[in-house]
Amino acid sequence: MRALEKFSSVCVSGSGSPARPLTLALPKGRLFDRALAYFAQRGLSVRFQDRELAAQDERGLLEVFIVKNSDLPVYVSHGIAGLGVCGTDVLCEAGGVFFELFDFPFGGTRMCLAAREDFDCDAGLRRLTVATKFPVFTRGYFHRRGIPVEIIKLNGSVELAPVLGLAPCIVDLVETGSTLKANRLGVVEELENIKVKLIANPAYYKVHYEAVDAFVAFLKESS
């Protein structure tokens, strides 16, 4: 708990009154629950009432906002939240410049190229039509490899694309692979390991670097 006490002391002004808390955006869903559990295990508890989208911990050190996953980099980029917890897949699609301060030990997954079980890899990898939720990542990955690719952007279940004949391949996040197997698809290639990171707005970090560094030390304690 020493890192938490250091974080608390940095965030308190000389008069003993709390300073303005650090602002942190968390994405709705599983990462939200896992991040709050990670903080709580280290002694920093943030509780939300029903339908609340913003809440502070009991010490007043951290103000947390709940946002849509794909919107999180926007809130951090504009300084609405100085910090955010975000997967590298979302960061790639959003673009922008952020400081990446810490890798969380949870929420990681794989970005994979997947296709029908009868897909001819030797023929298919010369030119690809790919359905994906991640067009920026996909285009960049295959461009670096010199493979021509046509991207079909989807927002829903991309596994349907090979099944219905929209595209022979997909690029998507894969955890267990059970959805792929259920649709007679398989992983052709693992493209990148996706990590969950603490990011910061560069200008926010420059102003609040002492408190942010103390928060990062708090996250690293016993991680």
N, C-alpha and C positions, 0 to 999 in steps of 0.2 A: 504493500500500500504506500510505500515511500514515494513512488512516482505520482500517485494521486495527490498526496499532500504537497508535493512540489508544484504540481499543476495548480492546485488551489491557492498556494501562496503567491504564485506569479499573477494569478487573476484577481488578486485583492489589492486594492490601492493602499497607499501608506496610511490613510485615515482609518483603515479597517473596513471600509464599505466595499461591497462587491463591485468589481469593474463590470463593464458590459460583457456578457458571455460571448464565447465564440459561437458562430453560427454554422450549423452543419445540416446539409441536405441528405436525407436517406431515401432510397427508392422504395416504393410500395412493394410488398410481396416478401419472398423468403429472405432476401438480403436485409430487409428492415428488421425482421424478427431476430436474425442471427447477429446483426450488429448491436442491437440493444442488449441481447444476452451477453455478448462479448464485453460490453461496457459494464454491465451489472456484475459480472464475475470479478471485475476489478474494482468494484465498490462505487461505481457511478451509475445510479439508477435513473432512468427517464421513463415516466409513466404518462400515457395518453388517455384522456377520457374519451368516451364514445364520440366519434366523428371529429375529434380534434385533429388538426393538421399541423399544429405547432405546440411544443411543450418544452419546459426547462427541467433540468435535474434539480434535486432538492438543495444543492449547494449554489445554484445559480451560475455554474461554470460553462454550461453548454445549452444552447437553444437549438432544438432539432426541428426541422421541417420535413414533412412527408410529401414527396413529389413523385410524379410518374417517372419511371426509369429512364425513358428516352429524353425527358425534359431536364433531367438533373444537370447535365453539363451546361445547359442554357442558364439555369439559375446561378451556378457558380461562375460562369463566364461574365455575367452581368453584375456580380458582386452581391446579389440578393442573399445568397449563402456564401460565406467565405470558404467553406470546406464542403466536401462531398464524398460519399462512399459509392464507388462506381466500378463496373466491370470494364476491362480494356476493350471489349467488343463495342460497348456503347461509346467510349471515348473515341475509338477509331471512326465510327460513323458520324460523330458530332463535329470532329475537327476542333480547332481552337488550341490555345496554349494554356497548359496547366502545369503546376508543380505536382509531381507524384511523390508523396512523402512516406508512404507505408504500404506494404503488401499484407492484407489480412490473410490469416491461415484458414479461411473458409470460403465457400462459394465458387471455387475454381471449377472450370469445366473445359471442354475441348471444342475448338472450331474444326469441323470436319467436312470433307467432300464425301458425299454419299450418293449412291446410285442403285438402280435395279440390280438384282443378283446376276442377271445375264449381261451386264454392261461390259463392253470390250474396252478395257483400260488402254491398251496399246493404240487402238484407233481413236478412242474418245478424247484422249489427252492431247491430240494434235489440234483440235478445235472443239470448244465446249459451248453448249447452251446450258446456263445454270440458273435455277430459281433460288432466290434467297431473300432473307430479311436484311442482309448485310451487304449491300451493293458496293459500298466504298471499300470495305475489307476485301471482298471477292475480286473486284477489278484490280486493286493494287497488288494482291497476291499473285494473280496469274500474269499481270503485266510484268512483274519482276522476273517471272520465269519465261517470258517470251511466248506465252500461249494465248492465241486469240480467244476471246470469250464474249459471248452475248449474255447480258444480264437481264433476267426477268425479275422485277421487284415484286415481292409478295409481302403481305402483312399478317397473313393467317398461317395455317398449317402447311408448311412447305413440303411435307412428306407426300402430299397429294399430287404434286406436280409430276413426278415420274409415274405414279400410279395411273393418272389420267392422260398422260402423254403430252403434257405441257412442256416439259423439259426432261431430258434423261438424267440430269444430275441436280443435286442441291448442295448448297453450303449452309450449314446450320450448326447450332450448339448441340453437342451430344453429351449426355451424362451416362445413363445406363445402356442406351442403345435399344431399349425395349420397344419404343415407338417405331424405330426403323425395322426391327425384326417383324413386328406385327404387320407391316406394310411390304414385306419381302424386299427390303432395302438393306444395304450393307455399307459399312465405311470403306471407301476406296483409299482415302489418305487422311491422316491427321495433319491439319494445316498449322495450328497454333494452340498453345495452352493459354486459356483466358484466365486472368487473375482479377481479383477484387482489390482496388486500391483506394487509399485516402488521397484525394486530390485537393489542391488549393488554388484559388484565384491568385495569380502572382502579385498583384497590387495589395491584396488583403494580407498575404503572407509578409510582405515587406513592412507593413504597418504593425502587424500583430505577431511577428516572428517569435518573440520570446514565449508568448502564451501557446502558440501553435507548436513550437518545439517541445514545450513541456507536455502538451497533449499527446504528441507522437511518442515521447518517452513513456507516458502512461500506457499507451496502447502496446508498446513493446514489452512492458514489464510482464514477465512470466508467459510471454507469447510462445 
